[in-house]
Each structure stands twice: as C-alpha cells, then as structure tokens.
Amino acid sequence: MKQSRTILFQLPAMLKMFEELGTPAVLKQKVAFPGAGAHVIASHIRSKDWQGVERETDKFLSDIVKL
C-alpha cells in the first residue's frame, strides 16, 4: 500500500516538472511503465519492465536525439 501511495503522490509532481522543463516540447516525451512495479524503472534488479524502459530509451535516442 505504501508504494502505491508514493507513486500517486509523486506523479503530479513529475508531470508538473515535465511541463516546466526548458526543453522544447518537440524534444520531450512522456512514457508510462505501469508494469515496472518499482521507482527505479531501469534497474534489472528492481523493475519488472526494464526491457521496456531500454526499448523506449533506444527509440527516443534514435528518433528524437538522432543518435
């Protein structure tokens, strides 16, 4: 229960921060990882969807950053 509440309270703050970043909108991307089950979404030890995080990161770097 504590983990669920932590996520709920942090999400509004994260979304607010996302909008306030100075990065142009065309260079920003929001991606949800509801199956991660952990705050550290890219950790192969903690996350249940680190492969999805890796996939979306690669896609972002390729499509947006053009690496």
N, C-alpha and C positions, 0 to 999 in steps of 0.2 A: 504494500500500500504506500509506503514512504516513497519508493521510486516513482510511482505513478504521479503522486502529488508534486514531486520535484520537477518532473518533466512538464507538468501542466503549468507550474509557476514560471519556469524558465522560458517556455515557448513564447509568450507575449513579449518578453524582453529581447529574445533573439530576433523576432520579427521586427520589432521596433528598431533595433540596431541595424538590421539589414537595410531598412529604408533610409536610415540616417548616414550610412557609409557614403563617402565622397566618390566612390567608384561609379562611372556611368552605368545607367540601367542596362544597356546592351551587353555589358561585361559581367553582370551579376546573374546568378542562377540559384533558385531555392530548390532543394531536393529533399523530400522526406524519406526516411528509412524506418518505417514503423516496425519492421521485423528485427531491428538491431538488438533491442532488448537491453541496451546499455548506453550510458552517456558517451563513452569512448567508442564511437561507431566504427572507427578504422582499425581497432585492435582485434587481431585474430584470436586473442585470448578471451576478451570480454564480449565482443559483438557476435551476434548470430547472423549478421549480414555484411561482414567485412568485404566479401566478394562484390556485393552490390555497390558498396562505397568505392572500392577500387575501380570498378567498371565505370561508374559515373564520374569519377575523378579523371580517368583516362579520356573519357568522352569530352569533358569540359576542357581539358588541356589541348585536345585535338581541335575541337570545334570553335572554342571561344578564344583561347590563348594562341592557337595556331602553332603549337609545338609539334 
